[in-house]
Amino acid sequence: MAPSMAKQGQNELWAWAFASLVAKARDWRYPHEQAEEMAQRAIVSAYADDPAPSDPRVFVNRAIGLMRQNAFNERRAAQRRADPRWAAPAAAQGLGLRRTPEDLVSTRELKTKLLAELFARAKGDPECIGLLEKIQEGYDTPAEQARELGIGIERVRNARKRLARLTNEIAAREARVDGVLGWDDPGKADELEEEVEG
């Protein structure tokens, strides 16, 4: 029998709801310890949704629904962890995200070195130097760069093409360009050149 919210305190509600949820989980063939854990999590979730429940039966029914959803999610997660078709790609995807502090320092050093070389190779071209400085300041579009440099957009586009060519030359020699201007591969500079022409 559900306790009356007006006459009974919060403790009686928790005791009754806990017993009801444990009995329901036991009906679903869960061991007693696991049923108690499921009931506790469901009560906490239901209470977070409604901190002042007015009807104990509605509260318990909401908690049962949450407990059922949690049990489904746990079964699905266990099946996925056991399935090699799912586990192997998930593990492989996670491997690429692990970057050590040494990797980060190495990338920064390479970026600094390659960017200094790009500045050195463009030193006879004031528009390219200005464009590189504006890119470092965060002005990425030709329109922003033209406005900041005070030159026409056509001149900015031509300077971007010259920079793309210089970047390709450095990339070909270094066999990588992932540190220069944030480009991930040599083909990115070609895409930039095509984008500017279009």
PANUGU-811117 format. One record per residue: residue number from 1; x, z, y of N, C-alpha, C in turn. Coordinates in nm, 3 decimals, m for minus. Each point is the difference from the previous one (the first is absolute). Example, Ala and Ser with C-alpha at 12.3 -4.5 7.8 and 13.67 -1.06 7.14 Angstrom:
% PANUGU-811117
(pt 1,(1.319,0.780,m0.569),(m0.089,0.000,0.119),(0.090,0.000,0.120)) (pt 2,(m0.035,m0.072,0.105),(0.082,0.006,0.119),(m0.077,0.073,0.109)) 
***
This chain:
% PANUGU-811117
(pt 1,(0.084,0.000,m0.118),(m0.084,0.000,0.118),(0.088,0.000,0.124)) (pt 2,(m0.032,m0.086,0.095),(0.079,m0.012,0.122),(m0.025,0.118,0.090)) (pt 3,(0.107,0.055,0.061),(m0.020,0.110,0.093),(m0.062,m0.049,0.130)) (pt 4,(m0.075,0.086,0.065),(m0.060,m0.033,0.130),(0.106,0.020,0.107)) (pt 5,(0.014,m0.099,0.088),(0.102,0.008,0.104),(m0.033,0.110,0.100)) (pt 6,(m0.127,0.027,0.022),(m0.038,0.101,0.098),(0.032,0.140,m0.051)) (pt 7,(m0.021,0.023,m0.131),(0.014,0.136,m0.054),(0.137,0.026,m0.060)) (pt 8,(0.060,m0.099,m0.054),(0.127,0.019,m0.070),(0.116,m0.040,0.089)) (pt 9,(0.113,0.058,m0.023),(0.118,m0.028,0.079),(0.075,m0.123,m0.052)) (pt 10,(0.106,m0.031,0.069),(0.081,m0.116,m0.035),(0.064,0.017,m0.137)) (pt 11,(0.040,0.121,m0.035),(0.066,0.023,m0.128),(m0.089,m0.035,m0.118)) (pt 12,(m0.129,0.034,0.010),(m0.092,m0.034,m0.109),(m0.017,m0.151,m0.012)) (pt 13,(m0.001,m0.070,0.114),(m0.010,m0.146,m0.003),(0.121,m0.057,m0.073)) (pt 14,(0.121,0.048,0.038),(0.120,m0.053,m0.065),(m0.001,0.029,m0.149)) (pt 15,(m0.039,0.121,m0.038),(m0.001,0.036,m0.143),(m0.099,m0.087,m0.077)) (pt 16,(m0.118,m0.017,0.056),(m0.102,m0.081,m0.068),(0.043,m0.148,m0.006)) (pt 17,(0.051,m0.053,0.112),(0.043,m0.139,0.004),(0.117,m0.023,m0.096)) (pt 18,(0.095,0.094,m0.003),(0.115,m0.013,m0.088),(m0.045,m0.002,m0.146)) (pt 19,(m0.087,0.093,m0.036),(m0.048,0.005,m0.139),(m0.076,m0.128,m0.036)) (pt 20,(m0.081,m0.050,0.092),(m0.076,m0.123,m0.027),(0.093,m0.120,m0.018)) (pt 21,(0.102,m0.009,0.085),(0.093,m0.113,m0.009),(0.087,0.007,m0.125)) (pt 22,(0.044,0.119,m0.036),(0.079,0.014,m0.123),(m0.084,m0.040,m0.120)) (pt 23,(m0.126,0.044,m0.002),(m0.089,m0.036,m0.113),(m0.018,m0.152,m0.006)) (pt 24,(m0.014,m0.065,0.115),(m0.018,m0.145,0.003),(0.126,m0.070,m0.051)) (pt 25,(0.117,0.045,0.044),(0.125,m0.060,m0.047),(0.019,0.023,m0.150)) (pt 26,(m0.043,0.114,m0.049),(0.008,0.027,m0.145),(m0.095,m0.093,m0.076)) (pt 27,(m0.114,m0.032,0.062),(m0.092,m0.097,m0.061),(0.067,m0.137,m0.012)) (pt 28,(0.091,m0.029,0.093),(0.072,m0.128,m0.003),(0.120,0.005,m0.095)) (pt 29,(0.013,0.108,m0.074),(0.104,0.018,m0.103),(0.140,0.027,0.056)) (pt 30,(0.006,0.060,0.116),(0.131,0.040,0.054),(0.032,0.140,m0.050)) (pt 31,(0.128,0.031,m0.027),(0.038,0.136,m0.040),(m0.032,0.099,0.113)) (pt 32,(m0.016,0.127,m0.037),(m0.046,0.101,0.095),(0.091,0.010,0.123)) (pt 33,(0.134,0.002,m0.020),(0.092,0.014,0.114),(m0.012,m0.120,0.094)) (pt 34,(m0.009,m0.118,m0.057),(m0.013,m0.120,0.083),(m0.135,m0.001,0.070)) (pt 35,(m0.104,0.047,m0.068),(m0.134,0.006,0.060),(0.000,0.094,0.121)) (pt 36,(0.070,0.112,m0.012),(0.007,0.093,0.113),(0.074,m0.063,0.119)) (pt 37,(0.109,m0.068,m0.029),(0.076,m0.066,0.108),(m0.085,m0.107,0.068)) (pt 38,(m0.071,m0.080,m0.080),(m0.086,m0.104,0.056),(m0.109,0.061,0.088)) (pt 39,(m0.058,0.110,m0.047),(m0.107,0.066,0.076),(0.053,0.053,0.133)) (pt 40,(0.119,0.061,m0.001),(0.057,0.052,0.124),(0.024,m0.111,0.102)) (pt 41,(0.059,m0.112,m0.046),(0.026,m0.111,0.093),(m0.131,m0.056,0.055)) (pt 42,(m0.101,m0.012,m0.084),(m0.129,m0.055,0.045),(m0.066,0.093,0.101)) (pt 43,(0.007,0.131,m0.022),(m0.060,0.095,0.095),(0.071,m0.008,0.135)) (pt 44,(0.133,m0.008,m0.003),(0.075,m0.009,0.126),(m0.038,m0.128,0.075)) (pt 45,(m0.011,m0.112,m0.072),(m0.037,m0.126,0.065),(m0.142,0.004,0.054)) (pt 46,(m0.092,0.054,m0.077),(m0.139,0.009,0.045),(m0.012,0.092,0.121)) (pt 47,(0.077,0.109,m0.001),(m0.004,0.093,0.113),(0.060,m0.063,0.125)) (pt 48,(0.102,m0.085,m0.018),(0.059,m0.070,0.114),(m0.103,m0.095,0.063)) (pt 49,(m0.085,m0.060,m0.083),(m0.105,m0.089,0.051),(m0.111,0.077,0.070)) (pt 50,(m0.034,0.119,m0.052),(m0.111,0.079,0.055),(0.039,0.147,m0.004)) (pt 51,(0.065,0.053,0.107),(0.048,0.138,m0.003),(m0.111,0.106,0.002)) (pt 52,(m0.122,m0.039,0.035),(m0.112,0.096,0.000),(m0.116,m0.059,m0.078)) (pt 53,(0.013,m0.004,m0.134),(m0.107,m0.061,m0.080),(m0.130,0.080,0.012)) (pt 54,(m0.111,m0.072,0.018),(m0.129,0.067,0.014),(m0.073,0.007,m0.134)) (pt 55,(0.024,m0.095,m0.089),(m0.067,m0.001,m0.130),(0.105,0.001,m0.110)) (pt 56,(0.004,0.107,m0.081),(0.103,0.010,m0.104),(m0.006,m0.115,m0.102)) (pt 57,(m0.120,m0.044,m0.033),(m0.013,m0.108,m0.100),(0.059,m0.132,0.054)) (pt 58,(m0.025,m0.030,0.127),(0.056,m0.121,0.061),(0.152,0.011,0.004)) (pt 59,(0.049,0.120,0.033),(0.144,0.022,0.004),(0.063,m0.024,m0.137)) (pt 60,(m0.061,0.055,m0.105),(0.055,m0.015,m0.135),(m0.010,m0.145,m0.045)) (pt 61,(m0.110,m0.068,0.030),(m0.012,m0.142,m0.038),(0.107,m0.084,0.070)) (pt 62,(0.027,0.029,0.128),(0.106,m0.072,0.071),(0.135,0.028,m0.066)) (pt 63,(0.023,0.126,m0.037),(0.127,0.037,m0.065),(0.012,m0.067,m0.137)) (pt 64,(m0.109,m0.013,m0.072),(0.003,m0.069,m0.131),(0.037,m0.147,0.020)) (pt 65,(m0.058,m0.062,0.101),(0.036,m0.140,0.029),(0.148,m0.015,0.034)) (pt 66,(0.052,0.093,0.080),(0.142,m0.004,0.034),(0.087,0.025,m0.124)) (pt 67,(m0.043,0.092,m0.085),(0.074,0.029,m0.122),(0.002,m0.122,m0.093)) (pt 68,(m0.113,m0.069,m0.008),(m0.008,m0.120,m0.084),(0.093,m0.110,0.055)) (pt 69,(0.001,m0.016,0.132),(0.088,m0.101,0.062),(0.147,0.036,m0.022)) (pt 70,(0.035,0.127,0.016),(0.138,0.043,m0.023),(0.042,m0.025,m0.144)) (pt 71,(m0.090,0.029,m0.096),(0.032,m0.021,m0.141),(0.020,m0.149,m0.028)) (pt 72,(m0.085,m0.083,0.059),(0.014,m0.145,m0.018),(0.135,m0.049,0.055)) (pt 73,(0.035,0.047,0.120),(0.127,m0.040,0.062),(0.119,0.043,m0.084)) (pt 74,(m0.006,0.121,m0.056),(0.110,0.047,m0.084),(0.012,m0.083,m0.128)) (pt 75,(m0.113,m0.033,m0.063),(0.005,m0.083,m0.121),(0.056,m0.138,0.031)) (pt 76,(m0.046,m0.059,0.111),(0.048,m0.133,0.039),(0.150,0.003,0.031)) (pt 77,(0.046,0.103,0.069),(0.142,0.011,0.031),(0.082,0.016,m0.128)) (pt 78,(m0.048,0.078,m0.093),(0.072,0.019,m0.127),(0.007,m0.131,m0.078)) (pt 79,(m0.108,m0.075,0.000),(0.001,m0.130,m0.068),(0.098,m0.096,0.066)) (pt 80,(0.004,0.000,0.131),(0.093,m0.090,0.070),(0.145,0.040,m0.024)) (pt 81,(0.027,0.131,0.001),(0.137,0.044,m0.025),(0.045,m0.037,m0.141)) (pt 82,(m0.093,m0.004,m0.094),(0.034,m0.033,m0.139),(0.009,m0.151,m0.024)) (pt 83,(m0.055,m0.080,0.090),(m0.004,m0.145,m0.017),(0.129,m0.063,0.055)) (pt 84,(0.083,m0.060,m0.086),(0.126,m0.058,0.049),(m0.020,m0.117,0.097)) (pt 85,(m0.115,m0.067,m0.009),(m0.026,m0.111,0.093),(m0.016,0.051,0.142)) (pt 86,(m0.044,0.124,0.015),(m0.019,0.057,0.133),(0.120,0.084,0.042)) (pt 87,(0.054,0.078,m0.094),(0.107,0.094,0.033),(0.129,m0.071,0.040)) (pt 88,(0.036,m0.106,m0.071),(0.126,m0.069,0.030),(0.002,m0.060,0.141)) (pt 89,(m0.105,m0.075,0.041),(0.002,m0.052,0.137),(m0.003,0.110,0.106)) (pt 90,(m0.074,0.108,m0.028),(m0.004,0.110,0.097),(0.137,0.064,0.014)) (pt 91,(0.070,0.019,m0.110),(0.134,0.058,0.005),(0.097,m0.095,0.070)) (pt 92,(m0.011,m0.128,m0.028),(0.089,m0.098,0.064),(m0.024,m0.005,0.151)) (pt 93,(m0.125,0.011,0.040),(m0.032,m0.004,0.142),(0.059,0.122,0.070)) (pt 94,(m0.002,0.113,m0.065),(0.053,0.121,0.059),(0.151,m0.003,0.014)) (pt 95,(0.069,m0.074,m0.086),(0.145,m0.004,0.005),(0.052,m0.062,0.129)) (pt 96,(m0.069,m0.099,0.050),(0.046,m0.068,0.120),(m0.014,0.085,0.125)) (pt 97,(m0.076,0.108,m0.004),(m0.024,0.080,0.119),(0.104,0.109,0.019)) (pt 98,(0.084,0.021,m0.098),(0.098,0.108,0.008),(0.125,m0.049,0.070)) (pt 99,(0.018,0.043,0.122),(0.120,m0.036,0.076),(0.074,0.128,0.032)) (pt 100,(0.124,0.004,m0.035),(0.081,0.118,0.024),(0.045,0.002,0.146)) (pt 101,(0.042,0.114,0.049),(0.053,0.005,0.137),(0.119,m0.093,0.017)) (pt 102,(0.080,m0.016,m0.106),(0.115,m0.090,0.007),(m0.047,m0.144,0.021)) (pt 103,(m0.111,m0.038,m0.069),(m0.055,m0.135,0.018),(m0.044,m0.022,0.145)) (pt 104,(m0.065,0.101,0.057),(m0.047,m0.012,0.137),(0.117,m0.013,0.098)) (pt 105,(0.104,0.080,m0.021),(0.118,m0.007,0.088),(0.067,m0.136,m0.016)) (pt 106,(0.012,m0.045,m0.124),(0.063,m0.129,m0.026),(m0.077,m0.114,0.067)) (pt 107,(m0.133,0.007,m0.006),(m0.083,m0.103,0.063),(0.017,0.002,0.151)) (pt 108,(0.004,0.121,0.058),(0.019,0.010,0.145),(0.136,m0.055,0.041)) (pt 109,(0.103,0.033,m0.077),(0.134,m0.049,0.032),(0.006,m0.153,m0.009)) (pt 110,(m0.063,m0.055,m0.105),(m0.001,m0.145,m0.015),(m0.076,m0.066,0.114)) (pt 111,(m0.113,0.059,0.038),(m0.077,m0.055,0.111),(0.082,m0.001,0.128)) (pt 112,(0.068,0.111,0.026),(0.083,0.009,0.121),(0.109,m0.105,m0.002)) (pt 113,(0.065,m0.016,m0.115),(0.110,m0.097,m0.011),(m0.050,m0.143,0.021)) (pt 114,(m0.110,m0.035,m0.068),(m0.051,m0.136,0.010),(m0.059,m0.029,0.138)) (pt 115,(m0.062,0.100,0.060),(m0.055,m0.019,0.133),(0.112,m0.017,0.103)) (pt 116,(0.109,0.077,m0.017),(0.116,m0.017,0.090),(0.058,m0.141,m0.016)) (pt 117,(0.006,m0.049,m0.123),(0.050,m0.135,m0.022),(m0.092,m0.104,0.065)) (pt 118,(m0.132,0.024,m0.011),(m0.095,m0.093,0.061),(0.017,m0.002,0.152)) (pt 119,(0.020,0.118,0.062),(0.025,0.006,0.143),(0.130,m0.075,0.034)) (pt 120,(0.104,0.021,m0.081),(0.129,m0.065,0.027),(m0.011,m0.152,m0.009)) (pt 121,(m0.076,m0.049,m0.097),(m0.012,m0.145,m0.018),(m0.088,m0.062,0.107)) (pt 122,(m0.087,0.082,0.062),(m0.090,m0.052,0.104),(0.051,0.030,0.140)) (pt 123,(0.123,0.051,0.014),(0.048,0.046,0.130),(0.006,m0.108,0.107)) (pt 124,(0.016,m0.126,m0.037),(0.003,m0.106,0.100),(m0.138,m0.047,0.041)) (pt 125,(m0.105,0.061,m0.056),(m0.138,m0.043,0.026),(m0.078,0.117,0.059)) (pt 126,(m0.012,0.009,0.134),(m0.067,0.115,0.061),(m0.147,0.014,m0.041)) (pt 127,(m0.068,m0.110,m0.029),(m0.140,0.010,m0.042),(m0.010,0.065,m0.137)) (pt 128,(0.090,m0.035,m0.091),(m0.001,0.062,m0.133),(0.034,0.149,0.008)) (pt 129,(0.097,0.034,0.083),(0.037,0.141,0.017),(m0.120,0.077,0.056)) (pt 130,(m0.064,m0.054,0.104),(m0.118,0.066,0.057),(m0.112,0.012,m0.101)) (pt 131,(m0.018,m0.104,m0.080),(m0.104,0.001,m0.102),(0.029,0.108,m0.105)) (pt 132,(0.125,0.012,m0.044),(0.036,0.104,m0.096),(m0.027,0.139,0.057)) (pt 133,(0.033,0.019,0.125),(m0.024,0.130,0.062),(m0.150,0.031,0.006)) (pt 134,(m0.080,m0.101,0.033),(m0.145,0.022,0.007),(m0.059,0.026,m0.139)) (pt 135,(0.054,m0.066,m0.100),(m0.048,0.025,m0.137),(0.030,0.144,m0.038)) (pt 136,(0.119,0.049,0.035),(0.035,0.138,m0.030),(m0.088,0.098,0.076)) (pt 137,(m0.047,m0.038,0.117),(m0.088,0.087,0.078),(m0.143,m0.004,m0.050)) (pt 138,(m0.030,m0.090,m0.094),(m0.133,m0.003,m0.060),(m0.090,m0.111,0.049)) (pt 139,(0.053,m0.093,0.078),(m0.079,m0.114,0.045),(0.014,m0.109,m0.105)) (pt 140,(m0.105,m0.021,m0.081),(0.012,m0.087,m0.116),(m0.056,m0.141,0.020)) (pt 141,(m0.097,m0.015,0.086),(m0.062,m0.132,0.014),(0.070,m0.080,0.109)) (pt 142,(0.000,m0.132,m0.014),(0.063,m0.083,0.104),(m0.059,0.025,0.139)) (pt 143,(m0.129,0.023,0.009),(m0.063,0.023,0.131),(0.055,0.127,0.065)) (pt 144,(0.011,0.109,m0.078),(0.055,0.124,0.054),(0.146,m0.019,0.042)) (pt 145,(0.075,m0.069,m0.084),(0.141,m0.022,0.030),(0.016,m0.084,0.126)) (pt 146,(m0.081,m0.105,0.015),(0.008,m0.085,0.119),(m0.033,0.081,0.125)) (pt 147,(m0.104,0.082,m0.008),(m0.039,0.083,0.114),(0.112,0.098,0.037)) (pt 148,(0.059,0.064,m0.100),(0.104,0.099,0.027),(0.130,m0.063,0.051)) (pt 149,(0.032,m0.117,m0.053),(0.124,m0.068,0.042),(m0.017,m0.078,0.130)) (pt 150,(m0.124,m0.027,0.036),(m0.027,m0.074,0.122),(0.034,m0.147,m0.012)) (pt 151,(m0.013,m0.054,m0.121),(0.027,m0.143,m0.022),(m0.123,m0.062,m0.067)) (pt 152,(m0.002,m0.132,m0.007),(m0.113,m0.069,m0.060),(m0.004,0.019,m0.152)) (pt 153,(m0.118,m0.013,m0.053),(m0.019,0.021,m0.143),(0.072,m0.105,m0.083)) (pt 154,(0.014,m0.120,0.053),(0.071,m0.107,m0.072),(0.147,0.038,m0.017)) (pt 155,(0.058,0.058,0.104),(0.140,0.044,m0.010),(0.015,0.113,m0.100)) (pt 156,(m0.100,0.089,m0.006),(0.003,0.109,m0.099),(m0.009,m0.058,m0.141)) (pt 157,(m0.088,m0.095,m0.019),(m0.014,m0.061,m0.133),(0.130,m0.069,m0.043)) (pt 158,(0.064,m0.068,0.090),(0.128,m0.064,m0.032),(0.107,0.104,m0.032)) (pt 159,(0.001,0.110,0.076),(0.097,0.107,m0.027),(m0.027,0.064,m0.136)) (pt 160,(m0.128,0.014,m0.036),(m0.034,0.056,m0.132),(0.048,m0.093,m0.111)) (pt 161,(m0.010,m0.131,0.021),(0.051,m0.095,m0.100),(0.151,0.013,m0.015)) (pt 162,(0.069,0.013,0.114),(0.146,0.015,m0.007),(0.037,0.130,m0.072)) (pt 163,(m0.073,0.107,0.029),(0.024,0.128,m0.069),(m0.027,m0.013,m0.150)) (pt 164,(m0.105,m0.070,m0.036),(m0.031,m0.019,m0.142),(0.113,m0.075,m0.070)) (pt 165,(0.055,m0.101,0.066),(0.112,m0.074,m0.059),(0.122,0.090,m0.017)) (pt 166,(0.031,0.080,0.103),(0.114,0.091,m0.011),(m0.021,0.102,m0.112)) (pt 167,(m0.121,0.048,m0.012),(m0.032,0.096,m0.105),(0.017,m0.064,m0.137)) (pt 168,(m0.044,m0.124,m0.015),(0.017,m0.070,m0.128),(0.147,m0.018,m0.034)) (pt 169,(0.083,m0.031,0.101),(0.143,m0.016,m0.025),(0.062,0.131,m0.046)) (pt 170,(m0.035,0.111,0.066),(0.053,0.130,m0.039),(m0.050,0.037,m0.140)) (pt 171,(m0.126,m0.028,m0.027),(m0.059,0.032,m0.131),(0.066,m0.079,m0.110)) (pt 172,(0.029,m0.125,0.025),(0.064,m0.082,m0.102),(0.138,0.055,m0.032)) (pt 173,(0.070,0.046,0.102),(0.132,0.056,m0.024),(m0.008,0.137,m0.069)) (pt 174,(m0.093,0.084,0.040),(m0.013,0.134,m0.055),(m0.082,0.003,m0.128)) (pt 175,(m0.071,m0.109,m0.027),(m0.091,m0.010,m0.116),(m0.113,0.101,0.008)) (pt 176,(m0.029,0.049,0.120),(m0.116,0.087,0.023),(m0.025,0.011,0.149)) (pt 177,(m0.125,0.030,0.037),(m0.033,0.012,0.141),(m0.099,0.114,0.022)) (pt 178,(m0.016,0.089,m0.099),(m0.105,0.100,0.010),(0.024,0.104,0.109)) (pt 179,(0.119,0.007,0.058),(0.024,0.095,0.106),(m0.016,m0.061,0.138)) (pt 180,(m0.001,m0.130,0.013),(m0.003,m0.064,0.131),(m0.145,m0.018,0.046)) (pt 181,(m0.033,0.065,0.108),(m0.131,m0.016,0.064),(m0.117,0.028,m0.094)) (pt 182,(0.022,0.070,m0.111),(m0.106,0.034,m0.091),(m0.044,m0.112,m0.091)) (pt 183,(0.071,m0.113,m0.003),(m0.037,m0.108,m0.090),(0.042,0.036,m0.141)) (pt 184,(m0.086,m0.026,m0.098),(0.027,0.041,m0.137),(0.077,m0.102,m0.080)) (pt 185,(m0.002,m0.126,0.037),(0.072,m0.102,m0.076),(0.031,m0.117,0.093)) (pt 186,(0.096,m0.083,m0.041),(0.038,m0.111,0.088),(m0.116,m0.094,0.031)) (pt 187,(m0.096,m0.014,m0.090),(m0.114,m0.086,0.024),(m0.086,0.046,0.116)) (pt 188,(0.008,0.130,0.032),(m0.080,0.054,0.110),(0.041,m0.062,0.132)) (pt 189,(0.129,m0.024,0.017),(0.045,m0.063,0.123),(m0.056,m0.141,0.011)) (pt 190,(m0.008,m0.072,m0.115),(m0.060,m0.133,0.001),(m0.147,0.007,0.037)) (pt 191,(m0.071,0.103,m0.053),(m0.141,0.016,0.033),(m0.015,0.026,0.149)) (pt 192,(0.090,0.083,0.056),(m0.006,0.028,0.143),(0.017,m0.128,0.080)) (pt 193,(0.095,m0.084,m0.045),(0.024,m0.126,0.071),(m0.123,m0.089,m0.006)) (pt 194,(m0.065,m0.007,m0.117),(m0.120,m0.082,m0.014),(m0.113,0.056,0.085)) (pt 195,(m0.012,0.136,0.003),(m0.105,0.063,0.077),(0.017,m0.030,0.149)) (pt 196,(0.124,0.001,0.046),(0.027,m0.024,0.142),(m0.029,m0.145,0.035)) (pt 197,(0.030,m0.092,m0.091),(m0.024,m0.141,0.026),(m0.150,m0.030,0.006)) (pt 198,(m0.081,0.075,m0.079),(m0.144,m0.028,m0.011),(m0.080,0.043,0.115)) 
***
